Amino acid sequence: MTDQIATYTFLPWLRQGIASKIKPVDSLGEAVGTDERATVRISLQLNGDPNFVSRVVQLVGPGDVIGISPRAIVRTEPRDHVTDFESNYLTFIEFYEEDFPWRFTPAHAIQKMIGGAAVNDPHQTKLRPWLFLVALEEGEFALESSLNKPLPSFQLISPARMEDILPPADQAWAWAHVHVSKDVTAGNTIPPARAVEGLQALVHANPDNALSRLICPRKLKPLTPYHAFVIPTFEAGRLAGLGLPTTGIDSLAPSWGNGQTQYPVYYHWSFRTGERGDFEYLVNLLEPREVDRRVGIRDMDMQNPGFGTVGMMTVMGLEGALKAPQTEPKPDTWPPANPAARPQFLTTLADMVNLQDTLLNPADPANGQPDPIISPPLYGRWHALQTRLTVGEQGWVNELNQDPRLRVPAGAGTKVIQTGQEDYMQRAWQQLGDVINANQKIRQVQLSIATSTRVYDKHLVTLDANQQIAVTQQVHARLKDSQTTIAQSVRLGRLPSAAVQPTFRRVLRPRGVVARKTFSADANQSSRLLDGLNTGKITAASPKQAPKQQISLTETAERLPNKRLREDHLTVKIASAIPVRPDFRFTVPGRTITAAPITPRLRADRDSTEGALFRTAMIDLHTRLEIVLPPPPPRPSVNTTRIGGTIVGALNPKTTILQRALSVLRLPPEHQRPAETIVTVMAHPVFSDAMYKPLRDLSNELLIPNLNLIPNNTITLLETNPAFIEAYMVGLNHEMARELLWREYPTDQRGSYFRQFWDVGEVVNRDASKTAAMLEEELRDIKPLHLWKQPDALGTHENRPLPTGAEAGESRLVLVIRGDLLKKYPTAVIFAQKAKWIPDPDDAAVPPRQIRVLDTSNPQINILTPIFKAEVEPDIHFLGFNLTASQAKGSTTPPQTPSDLGVPGWFFVIQERPGEPRFGLDILDPQDALPALEEWNDLSWNHLGSLDAIPFIDLSTSFAVQADSTDKDILWGSNAADLAYILYQDPVMVAIHAENMLE
């Protein structure tokens, strides 16, 4: 809503290239000579001679054109074969090239008044196009086609004459213009005299910025078939298209006005006009009204309810999904608050509803009813986990089932499912998808859990902790024990890793050779062996000892000269005491070197460079050798009890196989994922249909009683009836649950299959952070039924909360439009816009009175689009808004201080969708007086004469707007651009305040 509407520029004509050098001016239809083509002089300048070569050349004219390419055409208005074109609009055709209509015109533009002499006024510039657009009724012509003619043609059928269908030939200039989709003046920075330069810049930036247009000036009749033809404007073109000679023909002679009846056709399409009324006409027919209080409620006779219940001499008010804001329920309270005043009907109703439960669960099981009993349903029993109706108690189940006014919509929901059960079940099975295959895999998983649990209980749980650790060594690295894995805990403990290896267990197997020869018949000997290794009572091998004949480093050091490798000689102190070696150098082993002489660079009191480095390295080495490492601490015993318990818990098949299954099973997001147990999926289908439609198809009176009391051409407001909607939705879900059970669908009866009552298909997601699934869930009309708390009242489970500031007991407003407007213009933009108070600029009083206007600030907050819609054939449309009656109506009291904004309420706005430009005039009621022309938008067909007698727009009839008008510079009959501006139809917008539609 914040985007700026496009700026259009109209230019009266355009010439480019060599055609712009034509000198003779357009005669506008008067005879000027016999030249067949326009001529220009072309000169070649050479060596300073401007006329070295000079020739007069003829240009291609209308008599040389025998066809145009359909690719040159952008669009036609109306489109081909349209059957409901507005008769007050003008038909036209658009060409891609902006100079196309004047490219072959054999003349230059003339400055001349309508029916007058030539003037020196650029505003009165006129130039006829070389082709023209005419619309003919089907009975006015006969199409002709011949291989001997360059173009197809039509022949007028008497008494039709082109002079009665088209304006005078000297007005042909008015019906072609250049359309630019930008401001050529660049915000008035380019003067009008240089408009062509601005146009060239825009076209150079984007060739799609400009086009040319031909308009047919004929007044169309309602409900009439027409054919539109592009024909030559000049007689030379007409003759050439018919294959006739053009020699000696005046190049500027018009193709009509001299009794011509046959015309070639460059392009042709057909259409049909509809009934009278464009968007502006139809929207002005709408009258805001307060709706009749009977809309939304009708009498329901309760004298003979049937099904064994006792009747009442009472008429109850059966309500619908929408009702008038002032509608009052009948009776106000049900059931009566006083138990003594409750009719016997309620008792018999409860008995009938509870009959099935009473017979299936008798006090004495021996007297139970063996046959099934059909009784009135207890709607919502599975979702609320309630089995009986209790009259007088609170809660939505009791409220729904004891009130006939609510059982009726629930019964309508039942009827809807029964009528469409085959379709709904087919779609339910399609939604199930891979759940059946998933259930088969789940059953296989259940078998795996059962068999694995048997092995687990028999062969792992019965072992002691030592044996449990031993037999599970292969998975130790994958099981966590406190902060590390079990494998690491064993590795850091006293228990040797080899003791839990499969090889060791194989060697010590109870019936093996080693076990039988080493151990007694006690089966726990291997466990005690592991326990002894873990506590240190026994070791796997004796401590390691050095061999007696081994040559050790200590013995070697004792035998070396000076015992230099002995440990007490490898100290930092001894290394530091080695005298300085000024001539110390490294050399290859076995090579003798001579001592270097002492020089200033080689001093006797310090080591050589190599010696100093070697001494430093040797001291570092001996420093490290002097470090005494403490003996490693003894390894702790492995806590076999804790680790064994961890292993047993982690290897439980009910946990491990379940986790594995959940990692590979892929379930649709709408189905609940099992968390603790692996059981077959209880899927339920989800239908996003707008369920008001099948209810409407059953009967409009079920949807909205007394809808016929809304007059035609009415715009008004109704309110939603949440209790009715929820009762209907409960009936839908209750019956669908029964149908799924009957068809053996893998589900329980608590699913919410239907949660969408209104149509939300046109709601736009304006929040990029919301996914399509999130938006769909947000737009649901009711919460899931199994989440409805039993004590809650019916009508309090809307999925979308009411807007902030809504009063208690209010419901959302629904805008109702009855008439032909939306039937003919289904794409009209409808929204609510907040009002604001301003001083009335037309009120001369001091201070002026306050009036309400549209608040155009902050459209993100002050503009609300519909959140749902509905329609009833043929002409009633409903649009729901997130507003209540008190918010929309506001207060009629204007603010008393400048800082007080008051409560201005809301407007409801109907706007014609901006789009491609259209041209025409409005049609006024003939009984109304003609309005003064304050601006050109006030001009109508009625100003031109009687509607039935106007053949075309004749520019010889003069019109002018008031002298102080903003349109005073736009003149009637001055040029084609001004005429395009006058005939251009602005998109219409109408705003109606809610106060005009509410009490």
KOLVEX-676128 format. One record per residue (C-alpha): x, y, z. Coordinates in steps of 0.25 Angstrom, whole numbers, plus 5000, padded with zeros to 4 digits. Layout:
// residues N
XYZ...
//
This chain:
// residues 999
500050005000501250095001501650084986501450214978500550204967501150204953501250334946500850334931501150434920500350454908500950514895500050554883500950494872502350454869503250454857504650394856505650374845505550434831504050454832504250564842504850644830503550654822503150794820501750804815500750804827499550714829498250774823497350694832496550644821496550754811496950734797498350794794498850734781499150604774500450554780500350414783501550414793502250514802503550564797504850614803506150674798507350604801508750674798510150624799511250724804512550704798513850794798513050904804511950904794510650874802509850834789510950754782509850654780508350684782507150604779505650604783505350464788503950404790503650334804502850214806501450254809500150184813499950144799501150054799500749974812499949854810500049784824500549804838501249694846500449644858501749644866501649794865500449794874500549794889499049774893497649804890496549854899495749784901496449644899495949564887494649484890494349564903492849554906492649664916493349784912492849914919492049994909492450124914493950094911494650114898495350004891496750024886498049954881499449974885500749964877502149934882502850044874502450184879502450254866501750144858500350214855501050334849502250264842501650264828500750394829501150474817501150614824501650694836500850734848499950854847499550964857498150984856496851004864495650904863494850954851495751084850496951144844498351114846498951174859500351184865500151104877500950974880499750934889498850924876499850824869499150724861499550604852498750494846499250344848499350264835498350154841497150164849496250074858494750054856493849964863492649904856491449834860491249694854490049734845490849854839491849784831492149664823493549604823494249574809495449494806496049484792497349434787497449554777497449654788498649684797497849684810496549634815495449734815494049764819492849824812491849914819490449864819489449974816488950054823490250054831491150174827492550204832492150354833491150304844492150214851493450304851493650444854493950544843495250514836495850644841495750594855496550464852497750524858497150524872497050364873498550334873499550364884500850324890500850264904502050274913502050194926502950304932502950454935503650504922503950634929504650574940503950644951503850774942505350784940505150764925504250874919503150824910503850874897504950774900503950654903504450574891505850574897505350524910504550414903505850374895506550364908505450274915505350184902506850174902506850124916505750034914504950014901503749964908503550104915502750154903501750104893500750164883499250144884498050154874496650184881495350164874494350284878493050204875492050194887491850044889490449994892490249894904490049744901490549764887491549674879492649764872493749744863494949834863495749864850497049944848496850014835497550114826497350264830497650314816497050274803498350234796498450124807497050084805497250064790498549994792498049894802496849864792497849834781497349964773498250064766498750184774499350264763498850414764498250394777498350514787499350454798498550534809497150494804496350424816495850284814494450314819493450434816493350414801492350294801493450184802492850054807493949954805495249954814496449864815496749814829498149814835497749744848496449694854495849644867494449624873493749644886492449664893491949774902491349734915490249804923490349954927491349984938492849994940493449984953493150134957491650114954491549984961492250024973491450154974490150064974490550004987489850064999490350045013489249995022488949945036488649795034487249745038487349685052486649555047487949525038488649405044487449355052486149285049485049215057485149065059483848995063484148905076482748845077483148705071484648685072484548535069485348415072484548385085484848525091483648605097483348735090483248875095482248985092483449075089484049135077485549145078486449235070487349155060488549235057489649225046491049245044490849395043489849485049489449635051490249705062488949735069488349595068487949535081487849385084486449325086486449285098487549365105487849245114487849095111487549015119486749095129487649125141486449085150486448925150484948935153484749015140485448915131484548845121484348695121485048705107486348715113486148585122485748505110486848565101487848525112487248385113487248365098488748415096489148325108488348205104489548135097490448155109489448115119489147985111490647945109490947975123489847925132489847915147489647765146490547715134489647585133488547675128489347745118488747775104489347685094489047765081489547895077488648015079488548135070488348265078488548415076490048435077490848495088491648595079493048615084493048495093494448435088495148575088494648605102494748465107493348475112492348365111490948425116490148555115489848625128488748725127489048855134490548835136491648925130492548895119492548895104492148755102490848775111490548905105490648855091489848725093488648785101488448905092487548875080488149005074489548945074489148805071488648855058489948905052490648785058489648695050489948775038491348745039490948595040490148615028491348675020492248555024491148455020490948525007492448525003492948405011493548334998494348454994494848485008495248345011495948334997496748465001496948405015497648285009498448365000498948445012499348325019500448295009501648215015500948205029500448065026501848025022502448095034501448015043501947885036503347925040502947965054502347825056503647765051504347855062503347805072503747655069505147695070504947755083504247635089505247535084506447615088505847645102505747495104507147475101507547595109506847545121507347405120508747425116509247565121508347605133508647475140510147495140510947565151511647695148513047635145512447545134511547655129512747735126513547615120512447575110512147715105513647765102513347795088512347905091513147965102513648075093512248115090511648125104511848245113512248225127512148355135513148455127513848355118513548225111513548085118514648045110515548155115515048125129515547985128516848035121517148125133516848015144517547905150516747795142517647755130517047785116517347645112516547585123515247635116515747605102514947495094516147405093516347405108514847365110515047255100516247205107515447205121514147155116513547065127513546945118514846965112516146885114516846995122515647015131515446875134516946845137517146975145515847005152514846925160513546895155513047035161512447115149512847245156514347215156514547315144513747425151514647405163515847405154515447545148515147595162516547555167517147625155516347745158516647755173518147715171518147585179518647515167519447565155519447525141520947505141522147515151522947645152523947665141525447645144526647675136527447555131528647515139529547515127529047645121530047755118529547875125529948025123530348035138531347915136531847975123532048115130532948045141533847985130534048115122535248205125534948315135533648245137533048365129531748305126531448265140530148335145530848415156531748475145530548515136530248635145530048785142531148815152532248725145531748785131531848925136533348895141533948855128534948955124534749055113535149005099535449125090535849035079534648945080534148895066533348785060533948695050533748565043534048445052535548395049536048525044537148595051537148745052538148845057537948945067537549085062538449205067537849295077537349425070536549545075535349465069535749335076536049375091536749275100535749315112534449265105533949155097533849155082532549185076532349035073532849005087531849105094530649045087531148905090531348935105529948995106529248875099530048785108529648855121528148855116528248705114528848675128527848765134526748665128527548545132527548595147526048595147525548485156524148435151523248385162522748245161521448225155520248215164519648085166518448065157517048065164516147955163515047965153513647985159513047865153511747875160511448015154512047985140511247855140509947935143510248035132510447925122509147855126508347985125509048025112508847895105507347885108506647845095505447935099506448055098507448015088506547965077505448075079506548175077507048105065505648095059505248245062506548285054506148215042504648225042504148345034502748395038501948505032502048635041500548625044500648495050501048485065502448425066502548315077503548355089503648245099502948125093502948075079501548045075500848055062500548195057499148245060499048345048497948435045497648505032497648665031496748735022496948885019495648905012494849025015493648945021492649065020492549025005491848885007490948945018490549055008490348954997489348875007488649005009488849155010487949165021488749065029489949155027489349295029487849285032486949405025488049435016487049485006486749605016488049675011487549754999488249764986489449864984489649864999490949875007490849845022491449775034491149645041491849565052492349425053491649325062492749245068491849155076491149115063492449095056493049005067491748925068491748895053493248865053493048765065491948695056492948685045494048625053493148535061492548475048493848465041494448385053493248285052493548275037495048245039494748145050493748075041494748075029495848015039496748135037497948125046497548235056496748265068495548355069496248475075496848535063496448675058496248655043495548785040495948915046495649015035494349075033494549195025495349215012496749265015497349235001497649374998498349415011499749465007500949425016501649555019502549495030503749435023504149365036502849285035502849155027501549115019501249005030501349115041500449205033499449095030499449055045499249205049498049225040497249105045495949145051495849055063496848985072497048835072495848775079496648685088497148815094495848875098495648865113494448805118493948925126494149025115492949085108492649055094493049175085494349195093495349115085495649205073497049175068497349325065497049415078496249535076496949675074497449745086496449845091495249755088494149765098493549635105492549555097492949615083493249545071493949575058493349665048493049615034492849715022491649675013491549724999490349684991490249734977490949714963492249784967493049664971492349574961492949664950494149704957494649594966496049654967495549774974496449814986495649824999496349855012496049935025496750055028496750135041496150275042496650395048495950535052496350655044495750795043494750805031495450895021494050935015493550975028493651135030493351125045494351155055494751055060494350965048493550835051494350715052494250605041494750465039495750435028496650315024497950315033499050295022500150285033500850155037500050065027500649935034499749965046498650055040498249965029497649825031497449725020496349615020496749495028495649405022494549405011493349335007492249354996490849304993490449304979490149384971490549514977490849514992492249524997492749525011494149575016494549555030495449655037496149645050495249755056494049765065492849845065493349945076494649965070494149985056493050075060493850165069493350285075492550395069493050495078494250565072495550595081495450715090496950755090498050745080498750635087497550555088497350465076495950415080495450275075495150305060494850155057495150095043494750115029494449995019495150025006494749964992495750004982495849964967497149894965498149984958498649924945498749954930498150084926496750094921495950204914494550244913493450334920492550304932491050284930490150364940488750334944487850414933486950464944488150534951488550674947489850684940490950724949491850844946493150814940494050844952495150754946495150664934494850544942493450594944493150584928492250474925491450424913490250494918490950624915491050584900489550564898488550454900489250324903488450244892488750354881490250374883490950304871492350354875493150454882493050584873494150684877493350794870492450804883493250894892493450864907494350934917494650924932494451034942495551144942496151104955496150954953497450884954497150834940497050974934498250954925497650824918496850874906495750804899496050784884497450834886498350714883498250564884499050564898498050654904496950564899497650444905497750514918496250544918495750404914496750334924495950264935496650274948496550144958495350174967495350164982494150174991494350175007493150145016493150165031492750055039491750145047490950155034490750005035490549985050489450025060
//
